[in-house]
């Protein structure tokens, strides 16, 4: 049986996004970094506001304030750079961010896909899988592990396959239908679970 395996990139295609700017902003970006999202923006010289609020919407839901920077923002003489970190983004979600620059209104909206685990230790999806299954592990993007997969009869399907990062994608089109068990070992940490293959 021929196995096809691919590691997905450590950084997601939507890991870095830049928005169309508010007139007071020269830069506004969002970057996914491990289990956080970093927002960075720069106020244009001569632009000021009183307080900056950070708002977030999850999966197209309502906007909620999640942070901010109090006091005067910007400077009349020079550009000023700011940053804010979303330390607790909801796992496996599409996140939108915007800034409220005091009375100067809202910035443009940035949207990123956050495909990391922050609550669960591991996850296999979709299940049942028809063509491919993605295994996610709560590990650093540079972590190295070993993956084993067994069918429901206990026969090995994947043996000691090296995994780098927090995810692995497996082609299951040639696998037998039924429940499969996986075990990923990263140093002393073990992630064990199961998924179903259905054709």
N, C-alpha and C positions, 0 to 999 in steps of 0.2 A: 504494500500500500504506500503510495507516494504522498508525502506530507508537504504542504506549502505553508511556510511560516514567514511572517514579516513583523518587524518591530515598527510601531508607529513612531513618528518623531517625538522627541522629548518636549519640544515646544509645539503648541497647536498652531494650525494655520491662522487662527484668530487671536494669537497670543499678544499681538501688538496692533493697536488700532489708533488712528489719529482722526480727529473730528474736524469738520468745517468750523471755523472759529467765530466766537463772539467778537465784536469790534474791539473789546478791551484785551483780548487774548491773542498772543502770537503762536502759542503752542498749547495743545490739550491732547494728552495721550493716555491710553490704558494699556498696561502690560501684565500678562499673567506670569507670575513668578512663584513656582512651587505651589504652596497652598494659599497664596495671597494674590490680590490684584493691586498693582501700583498705579495710581493716577498722578500725572505730572502736568503742570500748566505754568505758563509764563504770562504775567500781566505786562501789557505794552507800556512803555515809558509815557508818563503823563496821565495814565489811567488809574483811578483809585476807587475803592468801594469800602463799605463798612461791614466787614464780616463776609465769610464765604461758607455756604452750606453745601455738603455733598449729598446728593440724592441717588437712590438706587431702585431699579425695578427688576423683579425676578420673573423670567419667563413671560414677559408681556403684562405682568400684573401692575398694581398701583405703585406710584412713586412713594418712597419712604425716605426720610432723612436718616442717614447712617453715620454722618460725621460732619466735620467742618473745622474752620479756622476762625477764631474770633479776632476782633480788632480791625484796624485799618489794613487794607490790602492794596498792593501796588505802591508806586512812588512817582512823583511828578518829574523826577530827573532821569531815572534809569529803569530798564526792565527788571522785574523781580520774579524769580522762579519759586514755585511752591510744589509740594508733593503731599500726598495722603495715601495711606495703605489700608485697603479693605482686608483686615486680618481674618475675617470669618465669612467668606463668600459661600453661599449654599452650593453643595456639591452637585455636579452634573446638571448645570443650569445655564441658561442664556441670561447674561447680566447686562443691563443698560445703566449708564451713569450720566449725570449732568451736574453742573455747578450752578448755584444761585449766588450771583455776585452782588450781594446787598440789594440796593434799590435799582441796580443796573440790569436786572433781569437774568434770564437763564442762558447758559452756554448751549452749544449744540450737544447732541446726545452721542455717546460712545457705546458701542455694543460689543461684548466679547462672549465667547463660548468657554465656560469653565468646566472642563472635563477631567476634574480630579476628585478623588475621594477625600472628604474631610470628616465624615462621621463614621462611615463603614470602613472596615479594614480591607475588604476585597469584594469584587462583584464580577459576575459573568453576564454579558448581555449580547444579543437577545437570547432568551431561553423560553421556548425552543429556538434553536439556531438551525437555519436551513442551508446556508452557504458559508457563513463566517461567524465566529464568535470572538468577542473582545473580552479579554481578562484585564481587569483593573486592580491594582494593588496600592495600598497607602504607603508608598515608598518615594524616596527622592528620585528626581529625574536622572541622577547619575548612579543610582544603586544598581548592583549586579546580583542576579539571582539565578536559580536553576528551576526549571519547570518540568513536571512529570504529569501526564494525563493517562488515565486508565478507563477502559470501557466498563459496562455494568457487570461483566463477568470477571473483572480484575485483570484483564489482559492489557499490557502497556500499549498505548497509542503514540505517546510522545515520551521519550526517555532522556532525562538529563539535558534538556535544551537550555542553552544560555539565554537569559533575559536581561536586557539592560533598560533601566528606567521603570516606570510605574505601570506599564501596559504591554500586552502581547496580543496579536491578532492571529487567529488560526483558521485555515481553510478546512472546513469540515465536510465538504461535498462528497468525499470518498469514504467518510467514516460510516460505521454502522449506526442505525437509528437506536435511540435509547439514552439512558442516563450515563454521563461521563463524569468522573471525579478528577479534580486537579489538585496539585500540591506544588506551591511555589515557595522555595526556600531562599531567603535573603539573610545570609549570616546565621544568626540564631533565631530569626523570625520566620514563622511558617504561616502561609495563607492556604487554607484548604477549603474547597467547596465543590459544587457540582453544577452541571448544566445539562440540558437535554438537547440532543440532535434529532431533528425530525425531517424526513424527506417526503 
